[in-house]
Amino acid sequence: MLFLFFLVLLASGLPADEIFRVDWQTVQIGRPFASVFKDGRIYSLTDQNIYSVLNSSTGEVLYRYQSDAPVKHDSLLAPAWNGLVACGFNHEATSRLVFWTKDGLIEHELDLGSLAGLHNVRDETLLAVQKDGSVLQIDKDYGQSTIAHVGPVQASKLAFFADQLVLVSKSSAGTAYKIFDGQEGSLGCQFEDILVTDEGIVCNKDIYKLESGKLQKYKNSPVAAVAGRTARVVNSQYLVTADENIQIYDLDDPSRLIESHALNSPADMIEADTVDGWVAVFVVSGDDLLLFVGGELVWARDESLAEISDILITDRHEELSVSLGDFEHEKHWSGYIDRVKHNLHLLFKEQHTDTDKHFGFNKTIVVLTRNGNLYGYDSYGHLEWSIKEHGFSRIFKLDNQAYAANEKVYAVQDGKLLETDVNEEQQVLYPPNLDGSYRLLTTAARGYNNTEVASPAVVLASRRVLYKYLNPQTSVGVFYNEDAALLKFVVYNKATNQTYASFEHSTKNPESLKLVFEENFIVFTTSEKNAETSLLGVIELYESLTPDQRSKVPEHQVRTYFLPSQVAAMTVTRTKYNIASKWLIVALRSGEIVAIPRTLANARRPFAVSKKEPEEMLMKYQPVLPVNPKLTLSHYRKLMATSKLVSVPTELESTTLVVGAGTDLFATLVRPSSSFDSMRGDFSKSTLLATIAVLVASILVVRPFVSQKQLKDAWQTRS
């Protein structure tokens, strides 16, 4: 039966006219701390543990990879041979060196010690400087050999002098240098101030050159006069510096400023390359990524959207397209003619007409980022407004009005802030006190009253019913005991503090807990650290487990299941009247957002199915909930670090809008019970017209035969 369920379930499909409209995502990478600008592409490591590749012409993300283990900010990037890029991932316990192709494929991977430097040597070999001081030479066949040892190192730079190499290193003792197969010594400047050029090593106002196997110091270098901490040499021709301005100098004549342009805020990092004879400068300034070519801003990316802390969704007060005036109009011939014209227009017009707004599909998605910015999207992924530099700490919604708060509370209306004295009403839940060995993790309660519950009972195959326990005061509190590594779920009445039931679950990772409470069921998930699966538990509350019986104290059923991936966020679908089937919407740490029908995640699935009287087609209990590809709402997309899911109803009972937020923002329409109240956008109008034409032709052909037969029958009756 489980096989048949997955075989016929097609409800998650999107009509052709909705793909990429109400089914979209933003693609963010975060704030880079290391970059390589090469051959029209910008390779970066970011604070979101992401390795990314950007198209330097458009700023489009061509590829990104998110490391499962956190990436330390001293990780490194360097160009390698044959167009490869070497990426040194420094993790807390391990380090690895990955060679990437320009298309985002891994060519080779090496396990190394913690890295302090990566240096390309004339596109022939790569020098990997480990923090213990070992200098490894890696050739094109990925063979490794130790060529030097320079003592404990924190960071390094490499200078080229004819056929000799000089390694400049940073350690706790200061800045030192090592001439391979030669002398070593110290430099009297900070490591961050050193600029390596073809001419020499620029240090403070001086420059060091290699002569007769030794570094010789020359004072008052013209390059040192213009170089700063944020400086790059481009193709041995240009010197690019950045602070609150970007300046480009001729390296042969550093006193000649080629171009200069201002930044809105100081640059944190720059990389540069030449594009079609122009100097292209990639700038990281705060959360903004900018690319300048020839002094002109080509594109900009706002990466504060890579850290979404909260979202809320408000309606746009759009009503159904049929009003009372329409009904009055339909009573007259003019209304009938207008209706015919409208229907013909819909039949023959191939382009999509924007009627979605009449069904409440288009909403405002308000996004709060960790740096306090606000952004407003519509349901189709259009960024309509942004409010920055206010440092908002939270957002909330009252009566379909969005509010944002810092020291004051503001109403947010169409991208404008209006001061108000409204205060957020915090829902305070007081779970029953346990002994001091337990600490409270979270609480949950149903978000709506009984008038919005479509069915108060479950009808069994015998036509008897189980009444759902729908006391609106019912809540659940979750506690954790560190010593016993035990979660305790307490179901209680938040008005009287009466405890109805409690459940225990063992886990060593309480931070992984996700919890939702809807109608009469509670769903939670947990996962252990480094595990590839999650445990999903379902608790259902009934007035009595005996059919047709009612009581004031609930009875419960519990089932637990395994999911084949860790869960990052979870919610339950909400429709306008809650008539449509309920789905669990789950964001997996593997990057997908999937739907799990409640018929699968059900606490009453029997361990053995009776052939005589199966209860409302409940499937036999199986401990594993497989992920159905047909119910993967994110389709082919890989969504990164989704931390929140929200489902809001539309005017159509069949349809709900699901929004996920984290590093990316994702939105799609979901129809748990299929499109029972609307015609799909990909409805075959040509087939309808052809059917009507065939019926009309058949009537015209058959009508004479029917008339002849009626005439013959009349003559035979008379005779």
C-alpha positions in Angstrom: 0.0 0.0 0.0 2.9 2.4 0.7 4.2 1.7 -2.8 0.8 2.6 -4.3 0.6 5.7 -2.2 3.9 7.0 -3.7 2.9 5.8 -7.1 -0.3 7.9 -7.4 0.6 10.9 -5.3 1.1 13.8 -7.7 -0.2 16.8 -5.7 3.1 18.6 -5.4 3.5 19.3 -9.1 3.5 22.9 -10.3 1.5 24.1 -13.3 3.7 25.3 -16.1 2.7 28.9 -15.7 3.8 28.9 -12.0 7.3 27.6 -12.5 9.8 30.3 -11.5 6.9 32.7 -10.7 5.5 31.6 -7.4 8.4 29.1 -7.1 11.7 30.9 -6.7 14.8 31.4 -4.5 17.4 34.0 -3.8 21.0 32.8 -4.1 23.4 34.2 -1.6 27.0 33.4 -0.7 27.8 35.5 2.4 30.6 37.9 3.1 34.0 36.8 1.5 37.1 36.7 3.6 39.4 35.2 0.9 39.1 35.6 -2.9 40.8 34.9 -6.2 40.0 37.0 -9.3 41.0 35.1 -12.4 39.9 34.6 -16.0 36.6 36.4 -15.6 35.6 34.6 -12.4 35.7 35.5 -8.8 36.4 32.5 -6.4 35.6 33.2 -2.8 35.4 31.6 0.7 32.7 33.3 2.8 31.6 33.5 6.4 28.7 31.2 5.6 31.2 28.3 5.1 30.6 28.6 1.4 33.1 28.2 -1.5 31.6 30.2 -4.4 32.3 31.1 -8.0 30.9 34.4 -9.4 30.7 35.6 -13.0 32.7 38.8 -12.9 30.6 40.3 -15.7 27.2 40.0 -14.0 27.8 39.0 -10.4 25.8 35.8 -10.9 26.5 32.8 -8.8 27.8 30.1 -11.1 28.6 27.5 -8.4 28.6 27.2 -4.6 29.5 24.6 -2.1 28.7 24.7 1.6 31.0 22.8 3.9 29.4 20.6 6.5 32.1 21.5 9.0 32.6 25.2 10.0 35.4 26.8 8.0 37.8 29.0 9.9 38.5 32.5 8.6 42.2 31.8 8.1 41.3 29.3 5.3 43.0 30.1 2.0 42.6 30.3 -1.8 45.2 30.4 -4.5 45.3 29.8 -8.3 46.9 26.6 -9.4 47.9 25.1 -12.7 45.7 24.3 -15.7 43.0 26.7 -14.6 42.5 25.0 -11.2 41.9 26.8 -8.0 43.4 25.4 -4.7 41.2 25.9 -1.6 42.7 25.2 1.8 39.9 24.5 4.2 41.0 24.9 7.8 38.5 23.3 10.2 38.6 23.0 13.9 40.2 19.6 14.0 41.3 18.9 10.4 42.5 20.7 7.2 42.2 19.7 3.6 43.4 21.0 0.3 40.8 20.8 -2.5 41.6 21.5 -6.2 38.5 22.9 -8.0 37.9 23.2 -11.7 36.4 26.4 -12.9 33.0 24.6 -13.3 32.9 23.6 -9.6 34.1 20.1 -9.9 36.6 18.6 -7.5 39.8 17.5 -9.3 41.7 16.3 -6.3 41.7 16.4 -2.5 44.6 16.2 0.0 44.5 15.9 3.8 47.1 18.2 5.3 48.0 19.9 8.5 46.5 23.3 9.4 47.5 25.7 6.6 49.0 29.2 7.0 49.8 29.9 3.3 49.2 28.7 -0.3 51.4 30.0 -3.1 51.4 29.4 -6.8 54.9 29.0 -8.2 54.8 29.9 -11.9 51.8 27.6 -12.6 54.1 24.6 -12.1 53.9 23.8 -8.4 52.1 24.9 -5.3 53.7 25.7 -2.0 51.6 24.8 1.0 52.9 26.4 4.3 51.6 24.6 7.3 51.2 26.2 10.7 53.8 24.0 12.2 56.3 25.5 9.8 56.6 22.7 7.3 56.7 24.0 3.7 55.3 21.4 1.2 55.8 21.4 -2.5 52.9 19.9 -4.5 53.4 19.1 -8.1 50.9 18.6 -10.9 50.6 14.9 -10.1 49.7 15.9 -6.5 53.0 14.5 -5.2 54.2 16.1 -1.9 57.7 16.8 -0.7 58.9 18.9 2.3 61.4 21.5 1.1 61.8 23.7 4.2 60.9 24.3 7.8 60.4 27.8 9.1 59.0 27.3 12.6 55.5 28.0 13.8 53.7 30.2 11.3 50.4 32.1 11.4 50.3 33.4 7.8 52.7 33.8 4.8 53.5 35.6 1.5 55.8 34.6 -1.3 58.2 36.9 -3.3 59.8 35.9 -6.6 63.3 37.0 -7.5 64.5 35.6 -10.8 65.2 32.0 -10.0 64.9 32.3 -6.2 61.9 32.4 -3.8 61.6 34.3 -0.6 58.9 33.3 2.0 57.7 36.0 4.3 56.0 34.6 7.4 54.1 35.9 10.4 54.5 34.4 13.8 54.1 35.4 17.4 57.7 36.6 17.3 57.0 39.1 14.4 57.6 39.1 10.7 60.4 36.9 9.3 61.7 35.9 5.9 63.3 32.7 4.5 65.3 32.6 1.3 65.0 29.0 0.0 68.5 27.5 0.0 69.7 30.7 1.6 69.6 32.9 4.6 66.7 33.8 6.9 66.0 36.8 9.1 63.4 39.3 10.3 61.7 42.3 8.9 61.0 45.5 10.8 57.4 45.9 9.9 54.0 44.4 10.5 53.1 41.4 8.3 49.8 43.1 7.1 51.8 46.1 5.8 54.0 44.0 3.5 53.3 44.2 -0.3 55.1 41.8 -2.6 55.9 43.1 -6.1 58.2 42.0 -8.9 60.6 44.7 -7.9 60.9 43.6 -4.3 59.3 43.3 -0.8 57.7 46.6 0.2 57.9 47.1 4.0 56.9 50.4 5.5 58.6 53.1 3.4 61.3 50.8 2.3 61.8 48.0 -0.3 63.9 44.9 0.0 65.6 43.4 -3.0 67.4 40.1 -3.4 71.1 40.7 -4.4 73.9 38.1 -4.2 71.6 35.8 -2.3 70.8 38.4 0.4 68.0 40.8 1.0 69.2 44.4 0.6 67.2 47.3 2.0 66.5 50.4 0.0 64.8 53.4 1.6 62.0 55.6 0.3 60.4 53.3 -2.2 57.9 55.2 -4.5 55.6 52.2 -4.3 55.7 52.2 -0.5 54.6 55.8 -0.6 51.2 54.9 -2.1 50.7 51.3 -0.9 48.5 50.6 2.1 47.3 47.6 4.0 44.6 46.9 1.4 46.6 46.8 -1.8 47.0 44.4 -4.8 49.4 44.2 -7.7 47.7 43.5 -11.0 49.6 41.7 -13.8 52.8 43.4 -12.8 51.5 46.6 -14.3 49.1 48.2 -11.9 48.9 48.9 -8.2 45.4 49.0 -6.7 44.8 50.4 -3.2 41.6 50.8 -1.2 40.4 52.5 1.9 37.5 54.9 1.5 38.5 55.3 -2.1 39.8 53.0 -4.8 43.0 54.2 -6.4 44.8 52.6 -9.4 48.4 53.5 -10.0 50.9 52.8 -12.8 53.4 50.4 -11.1 56.2 51.6 -13.3 55.5 55.2 -12.2 53.7 55.0 -8.8 53.3 58.7 -8.6 50.9 58.6 -11.6 47.3 58.0 -10.5 45.4 56.4 -13.3 41.9 56.6 -11.8 40.2 57.0 -8.4 36.6 56.7 -7.2 34.9 56.8 -3.8 33.3 54.1 -1.8 30.3 54.5 0.5 32.1 52.7 3.3 35.8 51.6 3.7 36.9 48.5 1.8 37.5 45.4 3.9 39.1 43.4 1.1 39.9 43.8 -2.6 41.0 41.6 -5.5 41.8 42.9 -9.0 42.4 41.6 -12.5 42.4 43.0 -16.1 39.3 42.6 -18.2 39.5 43.7 -21.9 42.4 46.0 -21.1 40.6 47.6 -18.1 41.5 47.1 -14.5 38.6 45.4 -12.7 38.4 45.7 -9.0 36.3 43.4 -6.7 35.6 45.1 -3.4 34.1 43.7 -0.2 32.7 46.6 1.9 30.7 45.6 4.8 27.9 43.3 3.5 28.2 44.8 0.0 30.1 43.1 -2.9 31.0 45.5 -5.6 32.8 45.3 -9.0 34.3 48.3 -10.6 35.6 48.4 -14.2 37.2 51.5 -15.6 35.9 53.5 -12.7 32.3 52.4 -13.2 30.2 50.3 -10.9 29.3 47.2 -13.0 27.3 45.3 -10.3 26.6 45.1 -6.6 25.4 42.3 -4.3 23.9 42.8 -0.9 25.0 39.8 1.1 23.3 40.8 4.4 20.5 38.7 2.9 22.7 35.7 3.5 21.9 36.0 7.2 18.1 36.1 7.6 17.1 36.1 11.3 13.3 36.3 10.9 10.5 36.6 8.3 6.8 37.4 8.4 4.1 37.4 5.8 1.3 39.9 5.4 -1.8 39.8 3.1 -2.3 42.5 0.6 -6.1 42.8 1.1 -6.8 41.4 -2.3 -10.3 40.0 -2.8 -11.8 37.4 -5.0 -12.6 38.7 -8.5 -16.3 38.1 -8.2 -18.2 40.8 -6.2 -21.9 41.5 -5.5 -21.8 44.1 -8.3 -20.7 41.4 -10.7 -23.7 39.3 -9.8 -26.0 42.3 -10.5 -24.3 43.0 -13.7 -24.7 39.4 -14.8 -28.5 39.7 -14.7 -28.4 42.0 -17.8 -27.6 41.1 -21.5 -24.5 43.4 -21.3 -23.1 41.3 -18.4 -23.7 38.1 -20.4 -21.9 39.6 -23.4 -19.0 40.7 -21.3 -18.8 37.3 -19.7 -18.6 35.6 -23.2 -15.9 38.1 -24.3 -14.0 37.4 -21.1 -14.2 33.6 -21.5 -13.1 33.8 -25.2 -10.2 36.0 -24.1 -9.1 33.4 -21.6 -9.5 30.6 -24.1 -7.4 32.1 -26.9 -4.9 34.3 -25.0 -1.7 32.2 -24.6 0.1 34.6 -22.3 -0.5 34.3 -18.6 -2.9 36.8 -17.2 -2.2 38.2 -13.8 -5.3 36.9 -12.0 -3.3 35.4 -9.1 -3.9 38.5 -7.1 -7.6 37.8 -7.0 -6.9 34.6 -5.1 -4.6 36.1 -2.4 -1.5 34.5 -3.9 0.5 37.7 -3.9 1.6 38.6 -0.4 4.3 40.8 1.2 7.3 38.8 2.7 9.1 41.0 5.2 12.7 39.9 5.9 14.8 40.9 8.8 18.6 40.3 8.5 21.1 39.9 11.4 22.5 43.4 10.8 19.1 44.9 11.4 18.0 45.6 7.7 14.5 45.1 6.5 13.6 43.9 3.0 10.1 43.5 1.3 9.5 40.8 -1.3 6.3 40.0 -3.1 5.3 36.3 -3.6 6.9 36.3 -7.1 10.4 37.1 -5.8 10.6 40.8 -6.6 12.5 42.9 -4.1 10.1 45.9 -3.7 11.8 47.9 -1.0 14.5 47.9 1.6 15.1 49.8 4.9 18.7 49.9 6.1 20.8 51.3 8.9 18.1 51.3 11.5 19.4 48.3 13.5 16.1 46.5 14.0 16.2 43.6 16.5 12.9 42.0 15.9 9.7 42.0 13.7 6.2 40.9 14.5 2.7 41.0 13.1 -0.6 42.2 14.6 -3.9 42.1 12.7 -2.0 41.7 9.4 0.2 44.7 10.0 3.9 44.3 10.1 6.0 46.0 12.9 9.7 46.4 13.4 11.4 47.3 16.7 14.7 48.7 17.9 14.6 51.2 20.7 11.2 52.2 19.2 8.4 50.3 17.5 7.5 51.2 13.9 4.7 50.1 11.6 6.1 49.0 8.3 3.9 50.1 5.4 5.0 49.7 1.8 8.7 50.2 2.7 8.0 53.2 4.9 8.3 53.5 8.7 5.5 55.0 10.8 6.0 55.6 14.5 3.5 53.8 16.7 2.9 53.0 20.3 1.9 49.4 19.6 3.6 46.8 21.8 4.1 43.2 20.9 1.9 41.0 22.9 4.1 38.2 24.1 2.3 34.9 24.6 3.5 33.7 27.9 3.3 30.0 28.6 4.0 28.7 32.0 4.7 25.0 31.8 4.6 22.9 35.0 7.7 23.2 37.1 9.9 20.1 37.2 12.8 19.5 39.6 16.0 21.5 39.3 17.7 18.9 37.1 15.5 19.9 34.1 15.8 23.1 32.1 13.1 24.5 29.8 14.0 24.3 26.1 10.8 25.6 24.4 7.0 25.7 24.5 4.4 25.5 21.8 0.7 26.0 21.5 -1.9 25.9 18.7 -2.0 29.2 16.9 -5.8 29.4 16.2 -9.1 28.6 17.9 -11.6 25.8 17.3 -13.7 27.8 14.8 -10.8 27.3 12.3 -10.7 23.5 12.7 -12.6 21.9 9.8 -13.1 18.4 11.3 -13.5 17.9 15.1 -13.3 14.1 14.8 -11.8 11.2 12.9 -14.3 8.9 11.1 -13.4 5.3 11.3 -14.3 2.6 8.7 -17.0 1.4 11.0 -18.6 4.9 10.8 -17.8 5.4 14.5 -15.7 8.5 15.4 -12.7 9.4 17.5 -13.1 12.9 18.9 -10.0 15.1 18.6 -8.9 16.8 21.8 -9.3 20.5 20.8 -9.1 22.4 24.1 -7.5 25.8 22.9 -5.7 26.0 26.2 -3.6 22.9 25.5 0.2 23.5 25.3 3.4 21.5 25.4 6.6 22.3 27.2 9.9 20.6 26.5 12.5 20.1 29.2 16.0 18.7 29.2 18.0 16.8 31.8 21.8 17.2 31.1 22.9 14.3 33.4 20.4 11.8 32.0 20.6 13.2 28.4 16.8 13.1 28.4 14.1 15.2 26.8 10.8 15.4 28.6 7.6 16.6 26.8 4.9 17.8 29.1 1.4 18.3 27.7 -0.6 20.7 30.0 -3.4 23.2 30.3 -1.8 26.7 30.2 -4.8 28.2 32.0 -4.9 25.8 34.9 -1.4 24.4 34.7 -2.8 20.9 34.9 -0.5 18.3 33.4 -2.3 15.9 31.0 0.6 13.6 30.0 4.4 13.5 29.7 6.7 11.7 27.4 10.5 11.1 27.5 13.0 10.9 24.7 16.7 10.3 24.9 19.1 12.5 23.0 22.6 14.0 23.5 21.8 16.9 21.1 18.9 18.9 22.5 19.7 21.9 20.3 18.5 19.9 17.3 14.9 19.8 18.6 12.2 21.1 16.2 8.6 21.3 17.5 5.2 22.1 16.0 1.7 21.9 17.6 -1.3 21.8 15.2 -5.0 21.0 15.9 -4.7 17.8 18.1 -1.2 16.6 17.1 2.3 17.5 18.2 5.3 16.7 16.0 9.0 16.9 17.0 12.3 15.9 15.5 15.8 15.4 17.0 19.1 14.3 15.5 22.4 13.3 17.1 25.6 15.1 16.2 27.3 13.8 13.0 24.3 11.4 12.4 22.8 11.1 9.0 19.3 10.6 10.2 16.6 12.3 12.3 14.0 10.9 14.6 10.5 12.2 14.0 7.9 11.7 16.8 4.1 12.2 16.5 1.8 12.6 19.5 -1.9 12.8 18.8 -4.5 13.8 21.5 -8.1 12.5 21.5 -10.9 12.9 24.0 -10.9 9.1 24.2 -9.3 6.3 22.2 -12.6 4.4 22.5 -14.8 5.4 19.6 -17.8 7.6 20.3 -16.6 8.3 23.8 -15.8 11.9 25.1 -13.9 13.2 28.2 -12.3 16.3 29.5 -8.8 14.8 29.9 -7.1 13.7 26.7 -5.8 10.3 25.8 -2.9 9.9 23.4 -1.3 7.8 20.7 2.4 8.0 19.9 4.6 6.8 17.0 8.2 7.5 16.1 9.8 7.4 12.7 13.2 7.9 11.1 14.0 10.4 8.3 17.0 9.8 6.1 18.5 13.3 6.8 18.9 15.8 9.6 16.1 18.3 9.9 16.9 22.0 9.9 13.3 23.5 10.2 9.7 22.3 10.2 6.2 23.6 9.8 2.7 22.4 9.0 0.6 23.6 6.0 -2.1 26.1 6.8 -5.1 26.7 4.4 -7.9 29.2 4.8 -10.5 26.9 6.3 -8.1 23.9 7.2 -10.2 21.6 5.0 -7.3 20.6 2.7 -5.1 17.7 3.9 -2.2 18.6 6.3 1.4 18.2 5.3 4.5 18.5 7.3 7.0 20.7 5.5 10.5 19.8 6.5 13.8 21.5 5.5 16.6 19.0 5.4 20.3 19.9 6.1 21.1 18.3 2.8 19.5 21.3 1.1 16.0 20.1 0.2 12.5 21.2 1.4 10.2 18.2 1.4 6.6 17.5 2.2 5.5 14.6 4.4 1.7 13.8 4.3 0.0 13.4 7.7 -1.2 10.0 6.4 2.4 8.9 6.7 3.4 10.8 9.8 0.4 9.5 11.8 0.4 8.3 15.4 -2.4 5.7 14.7 -0.7 3.7 11.9 -1.3 0.1 13.0 1.5 -2.4 13.5 -0.7 -5.0 11.7 -3.5 -4.2 9.2 -6.8 -6.0 9.5 -8.1 -7.3 6.2 -11.7 -7.2 7.4 -11.9 -3.6 8.6 -9.0 -1.3 7.8 -9.4 2.0 9.6 -9.7 4.9 7.1 -7.1 3.4 4.9 -4.3 3.8 7.4 -1.1 2.2 6.2 0.8 -0.3 8.2 3.4 1.2 10.4 6.9 1.4 9.0 9.7 2.9 11.0 11.3 4.8 8.1 9.7 7.7 6.3 11.1 7.7 2.8 11.6 11.1 1.0 9.3 11.0 -2.0 11.0 12.9 -4.9 7.5 13.9 -6.1 7.1 15.8 -2.8 10.4 17.6 -2.9 9.1 21.2 -3.0 12.5 22.7 -3.7 12.8 20.5 -6.9 16.3 20.6 -8.3 17.4 23.5 -6.0 19.9 23.2 -3.2 18.9 25.6 -0.4 21.5 26.5 2.1 21.1 26.8 5.9 17.3 27.0 6.0 16.4 27.8 9.6 12.8 28.9 9.4 9.7 27.7 7.5 6.3 29.5 7.3 3.1 28.4 5.7 0.3 30.9 5.1 -3.2 30.4 3.5 -4.4 32.0 0.3 -8.0 32.7 -0.7 -8.1 29.3 -2.4 -8.7 26.5 0.2 -6.5 24.1 -1.8 -3.4 26.4 -1.8 -0.9 27.6 0.7 2.2 29.7 0.3 5.3 28.1 1.9 8.4 30.3 2.5 11.8 29.1 3.8 14.5 31.4 5.0 18.2 31.0 6.0 21.1 31.7 3.7 18.6 31.7 0.9 15.0 32.8 0.7 12.6 30.3 -1.0 8.9 30.5 -1.8 6.5 28.1 -3.5 2.8 27.3 -3.7 1.7 24.0 -2.2 -1.5 22.1 -2.8 -1.8 19.2 -0.3 -5.1 18.0 -1.7 -4.5 19.0 -5.3 -6.3 21.8 -7.2 -9.8 20.9 -6.3 -11.1 24.5 -6.4 -9.3 26.0 -9.4 -8.5 25.3 -13.0 -4.8 24.7 -13.5 -2.8 27.2 -15.5 -1.7 24.5 -17.9 -5.3 23.4 -18.6 -5.5 22.2 -22.3 -7.8 24.8 -23.9 -7.2 23.3 -27.4 -8.4 20.0 -26.2 -11.6 21.6 -24.8 -12.2 23.4 -28.1 -11.6 20.3 -30.1 -14.0 18.3 -27.9 -16.7 20.9 -28.4 -16.1 20.9 -32.2 -16.3 17.1 -32.4 -19.6 17.2 -30.4 -21.1 19.9 -32.6 -20.1 18.0 -35.8 -21.5 14.7 -34.4 -24.8 16.4 -33.7 -25.0 17.8 -37.2 -24.1 14.4 -38.7 -26.5 12.4 -36.6 -29.4 14.8 -36.6 -30.7 13.9 -40.1 -30.6 10.2 -39.3 -32.6 10.8 -36.1 -35.2 12.8 -38.1 -35.5 10.0 -40.7 -36.0 7.4 -38.0 -38.6 9.5 -36.2 -40.5 9.9 -39.5 -40.4 6.1 -40.3 -41.5 5.3 -36.8 -44.5 7.7 -37.2 -45.5 6.0 -40.6 -45.2 2.5 -39.1 -47.3 3.5 -36.1 -50.1 4.8 -38.3 -50.1 1.7 -40.6 
